[in-house]
Amino acid sequence: MVLSQFEGRYLLVSAQHPALRTAFMEQFSKAARQRVCGAFSVEAHARPAEVATAAEPVQRAVEEREEVATIQRIIDAAPDSAAWGKRPTLQALYVGRVMTLAIDDRFAKPGARCGNCAAL
């Protein structure tokens, strides 16, 4: 049985047999059970790399849910509390009004930082 903490907020639980997983989960406090984000199976004597490979789909699913929730919060805050596009976003960064910055992984633009005011 493996219990792994995922970025300090979530728990991933592994047990080869579902009944063992259930018995293990019953020992958790209610708060700990709420932090369990997924379960995966791996051999009891698996090497760390094998455990990481088995846990990866659950970790990716958690990251995807968090990304979708973050984007939804930004959409819900718009238009008054969100900046969209390059120039409005850079302006919001410059004046310190950014709480959450979401950038597409494929986004890339050349740029520089101003030597006088440190603006991007």
ROLOMAR-157698 format. One line per 2 residues: number of its first residue (from 1); their letters; for each residue x, y, z of N, C-alpha, C. Coordinates in steps of 0.001 Angstrom, whole numbers, plus 524288, in hexadecimal, padded with zeros to 5 digits. Layout:
# residues N
NUM = A = X/Y/Z/X/Y/Z/X/Y/Z; ...
//
This chain:
# residues 120
1 = MV = 80351/7FB70/80000/80000/80000/80000/8037F/804CF/80000; 80230/8087B/7FCC5/80546/80D3D/7FC55/801AB/811D7/7FD40
3 = LS = 8037A/81587/80048/80093/81A55/8012E/80428/81EC1/7FF96; 80287/821B2/7FBCB/805E3/825CC/7F9B7/80321/82B07/7FA0F
5 = QF = 805EC/82EFB/7FBAB/803BA/83436/7FBED/804E5/836F4/7F6CE; 800EF/83940/7F470/8015B/83BC9/7EF56/80105/841A2/7F021
7 = EG = 8057E/84442/7EFB6/805E2/849EB/7F05A/8039D/84BCF/7F582; 803A8/8489F/7F989/8020D/84A4B/7FEB6/7FC3C/84B00/7FF80
9 = RY = 7F91A/84A74/7FB5F/7F381/84B61/7FBEB/7F04B/84676/7FB44; 7F251/842C3/7F863/7EF54/83E1A/7F71B/7F24D/8393C/7F8B4
11 = LL = 7EF6E/83511/7F94A/7F1C9/83002/7FA7A/7F068/82C32/7F61E; 7F436/8291D/7F489/7F353/824CE/7F0EE/7F416/81FCE/7F40A
13 = VS = 7F07C/81C3C/7F384/7F0B1/81765/7F682/7F132/812D2/7F2BE; 7F4A4/80F37/7F40E/7F541/80A89/7F0E0/7F4C7/805B7/7F448
15 = AQ = 7F18F/80220/7F29D/7F11C/7FD06/7F521/7EFA8/7F928/7F0DA; 7F22F/7F4B6/7F0D2/7F158/7F0EA/7ECA2/7EBB3/7EEFB/7EC80
17 = HP = 7E957/7EE3B/7F0F8/7E40B/7EC17/7F135/7E040/7F057/7F308; 7DBBC/7F0F8/7F066/7D7F7/7F503/7F1EE/7D62A/7F4A7/7F79E
19 = AL = 7D588/7EFE9/7F9AD/7D3D0/7EF56/7FF20/7D7F2/7F175/802DC; 7DCE2/7F0AA/80196/7E11F/7F2B4/804CA/7E131/7F8AA/8048F
21 = RT = 7E041/7FAC8/7FFE3/7E004/80076/7FF45/7DB9C/802B2/80295; 7D710/80029/80276/7D294/801F6/80589/7D3CD/801D1/80B5B
23 = AF = 7D616/7FD88/80D24/7D770/7FD11/812B2/7DB63/8013C/81448; 7DF16/8023F/810E7/7E308/8063D/811F2/7E081/80BA4/81246
25 = ME = 7DD0E/80CD5/80E92/7DA77/811EF/80E6B/7D711/812CF/8133D; 7D4C2/80EAB/81549/7D170/80F2D/819E7/7D485/810FB/81EAD
27 = QF = 7D99D/81048/81E9F/7DCE9/811EA/82301/7DE3C/817BA/822C8; 7DD50/81A31/81E5B/7DE69/81FC9/81DCB/7DA6A/82307/820B7
29 = SK = 7DBFF/82795/8225F/7D83F/82B59/82474/7D4EE/82D4F/81FE6; 7D09A/82FCC/8211F/7CD36/831E8/81D08/7D036/835DC/819B4
31 = AA = 7D34D/83923/81C39/7D655/83D14/8195C/7DA33/83A81/815A1; 7DCC1/83666/8175C/7E081/833AB/813FB/7DDB8/830FD/80F75
33 = RQ = 7D92D/82EA2/81074/7D637/82C14/80C3B/7D4AB/82FFF/80810; 7D36B/834CC/8099D/7D1EA/838C9/805D0/7D67E/83A74/80265
35 = RV = 7DB37/83998/8043C/7DFD5/83B0A/80131/7E17D/836D0/7FD58; 7DF26/8322B/7FDBF/7E082/82DFC/7FA1A/7DE24/82F4F/7F4CE
37 = CG = 7E182/82FEE/7F0F9/7DFB1/8318C/7EBCD/7DF70/82D02/7E800; 7E184/82892/7E970/7E150/82429/7E5E6/7E435/81F81/7E812
39 = AF = 7E385/81B36/7E565/7E615/8165F/7E6FA/7E857/813C9/7E221; 7EC63/810C4/7E2F4/7EED2/80DE4/7DEB1/7F0F8/808D2/7E0E2
41 = SV = 7F209/80525/7DD76/7F41E/8001B/7DF25/7F9AF/7FF7F/7DD3B; 7FCDA/7FD2F/7E08C/80245/7FC13/7DF42/803FB/7F780/7E2AE
43 = EA = 80795/7F472/7E0CC/80990/7F002/7E3D0/80BF8/7F1E1/7E8F0; 80B98/7EEB2/7ECF4/80D87/7F028/7F225/8135E/7F151/7F22D
45 = HA = 81655/7EEB9/7EEEB/81C04/7EF7A/7EED8/81DC7/7F2A6/7EA1B; 81A4B/7F5CE/7E80E/81B9A/7F8FD/7E377/81FCC/7FCFB/7E4CF
47 = RP = 82307/7FE1A/7E0F3/8270F/80215/7E1A3/8248F/8077A/7E152; 82724/80B71/7E379/824F4/810BC/7E362/8235D/81293/7DDED
49 = AE = 82666/8114C/7DA00/8250D/812EA/7D4AC/81FF6/8105F/7D2E2; 81F14/80B82/7D470/81A3B/808CD/7D307/81594/80B30/7D5E7
51 = VA = 8165E/80CA0/7DAC8/81238/80F38/7DDCA/810E2/81470/7DB3E; 814DF/81761/7D9CC/813FC/81C77/7D74B/81104/81BD3/7D22E
53 = TA = 81267/817E9/7CF1B/80FB4/816EF/7CA27/80A02/8157A/7CB15; 808FE/81244/7CEFF/8039F/810AC/7D031/80061/81537/7D240
55 = AE = 802CC/818BE/7D52A/7FFF8/81D2C/7D77B/7FF2E/821A5/7D3A4; 8023A/821CE/7CF7F/80217/82644/7CBE9/7FCB3/82782/7C9A9
57 = PV = 7F998/823B2/7C7DE/7F469/8250F/7C5D1/7F0EC/827C0/7C9D8; 7F131/82610/7CEC2/7EE06/82884/7D2D9/7EFEF/82E16/7D3CA
59 = QR = 7F513/82ED4/7D3F2/7F73D/8340E/7D4B1/7F5B0/837A7/7D034; 7F5F2/835AE/7CB68/7F46E/838DD/7C6DD/7EEA8/83A5E/7C71E
61 = AV = 7EB5D/836BB/7C8CA/7E5C3/837DE/7C93C/7E4C7/83C2C/7CD39; 7E795/83C0E/7D198/7E70D/84029/7D590/7E8C5/84565/7D352
63 = EE = 7ED38/84579/7D0B6/7EF24/84A54/7CE63/7EB47/84C7B/7CA6A; 7E8FD/84904/7C73C/7E538/84ABB/7C356/7E063/84D1B/7C5E8
65 = RE = 7DE61/84A89/7C9FF/7D9CB/84CAE/7CCBE/7DB06/85203/7CF0F; 7DFB8/8529F/7D152/7E132/857A5/7D3A0/7E1C6/85BDF/7CF78
67 = EV = 7E3FF/85A81/7CAF6/7E490/85E52/7C6C4/7DF3F/86021/7C4D1; 7DBAF/85C6E/7C406/7D66B/85DCC/7C238/7D3B5/86145/7C63E
69 = AT = 7D432/86000/7CB3E/7D1C2/8632B/7CF5E/7D41B/868A3/7CF8B; 7D93A/8690D/7CECF/7DBC6/86E30/7CECE/7D9D7/8717E/7CA47
71 = IQ = 7D9A6/86F3C/7C5A1/7D7C4/87222/7C110/7D214/873B7/7C1DC; 7CEED/8704C/7C425/7C971/871A6/7C512/7C8FC/87634/7C8E1
73 = RI = 7CC4A/87654/7CCF5/7CC3A/87AC5/7D09D/7CDA2/87FD6/7CDC9; 7D160/87F93/7CA3A/7D2E7/8843D/7C746/7CE6D/885FA/7C3C0
75 = ID = 7CBF5/8824C/7C11C/7C785/88398/7BDB2/7C31A/885F6/7C0E0; 7C1F4/883B1/7C566/7BDC3/885AF/7C8BB/7BEEC/88B2D/7CABB
77 = AA = 7C3E3/88C74/7CB74/7C568/891A0/7CD68/7C51D/895CD/7C927; 7C56C/8943F/7C451/7C575/897FC/7BFF8/7C02E/89A9F/7BF8D
79 = PD = 7BFB2/89F25/7BD37/7C3DE/8A23D/7BADB/7C674/8A606/7BEAE; 7C425/8A6E1/7C330/7C626/8AAEC/7C6BB/7CB25/8A968/7C999
81 = SA = 7CBEF/8A46E/7CA8A/7D055/8A2D9/7CDCD/7D44B/89F72/7CAF8; 7D40D/89F43/7C5D5/7D7BA/89C07/7C2DF/7D9E6/89F23/7BE4F
83 = AW = 7DEB6/89E02/7BCFB/7E134/8A067/7B86F/7E201/89C25/7B45E; 7E0A6/89D52/7AF86/7E13A/89992/7AB43/7E4BB/89BFD/7A71E
85 = GK = 7E835/898FC/7A504/7EB9C/89AEE/7A0E6/7F0C6/89CDB/7A311; 7F468/89D9E/79F7A/7F9C3/89EE7/7A100/7FA2E/8A437/7A3A6
87 = RP = 7F868/8A85F/7A128/7F919/8ADA4/7A351/7F631/8AE71/7A87E; 7F124/8AD0C/7A8E3/7EE74/8ADAE/7ADEE/7F0E6/8AA6E/7B257
89 = TL = 7F2CC/8A5C2/7B100/7F542/8A272/7B4F9/7FA5F/8A4CF/7B6D5; 7FD8E/8A6B7/7B33A/8027F/8A934/7B4BC/80185/8AE0C/7B814
91 = QA = 7FD7A/8B107/7B6CF/7FC29/8B5A8/7B9EA/7FA82/8B416/7BF70; 7F74C/8B008/7BFE0/7F59D/8AE26/7C508/7FA47/8AC31/7C833
93 = LY = 7FDF1/8A988/7C5B0/802B2/8A7D1/7C861/805CF/8AC81/7CA4C; 80648/8B06C/7C700/80966/8B509/7C84F/80749/8B7DD/7CD21
95 = VG = 80220/8B840/7CD84/7FFD4/8BB15/7D1F4/7FEBE/8B77E/7D6A2; 80049/8B28B/7D646/7FFC3/8AEFB/7DAB7/7FA44/8AD21/7DBC3
97 = RV = 7F71A/8AC8F/7D7B6/7F1A9/8AAFA/7D86C/7F0A8/8A55D/7D6BA; 7F4A4/8A219/7D6B0/7F401/89CB1/7D4EC/7F435/89902/7D999
99 = MT = 7EFEF/89629/7DA53/7EFC1/89235/7DE6B/7F0EC/88CD7/7DC10; 7EED3/88BD6/7D777/7EFA2/886E7/7D4BD/7F108/88818/7CF1E
101 = LA = 7F544/885D4/7CD41/7F6F4/88697/7C7DC/7F6AF/88156/7C51C; 7F369/880F8/7C124/7F2DD/87C27/7BE1B/7F4F7/87D24/7B8A3
103 = ID = 7F8A8/879E4/7B708/7FB1F/87A80/7B1EF/7FAE1/87548/7AF1C; 7F94A/87569/7AA37/7F941/870BC/7A6F8/7FED2/86EAF/7A676
105 = DR = 7FF7A/8699A/7A6F4/804AD/8673B/7A696/8074E/8685D/7A15A; 80435/8695D/79D57/80663/86A51/79823/807A1/8700C/7972B
107 = FA = 80654/87377/79AD5/80731/87913/79A1D/80CF9/87A61/79AA9; 80EF8/87D3B/796D8/81466/87F0C/79711/814D0/88404/793D1
109 = KP = 816CC/88825/79624/817AA/88D1A/7936B/81CD7/88F4A/7954A; 81FC1/891BE/791D7/82496/8944F/7939A/82335/89901/79700
111 = GA = 82699/89A4F/79A8E/8258C/89EC1/79DF6/82A60/8A04D/7A0F5; 829B6/8A44E/7A419/82E06/8A648/7A74A/82BBF/8A909/7AC04
113 = RC = 82F0F/8AA2E/7AFC8/82D8B/8AD12/7B477/82FF7/8B27F/7B416; 82CD5/8B680/7B521/82EB5/8BBE4/7B506/832C3/8BCB2/7B95A
115 = GN = 8371E/8BEF5/7B7F7/83B35/8BFFC/7BBCD/839CD/8C442/7BFA1; 83629/8C7B7/7BE3E/8349F/8CC09/7C1A6/83046/8CA95/7C572
117 = CA = 82C16/8C83F/7C35F/82781/8C73E/7C6B4/82683/8C175/7C7AC; 82986/8BE06/7C554/82920/8B857/7C5E6/82444/8B600/7C363
119 = AL = 8216F/8B90A/7C039/81CDB/8B6F4/7BD81/81E97/8B310/7B95C; 81B45/8AF39/7B861/81C62/8AB74/7B436/81AEA/8ADCB/7AEFE
//
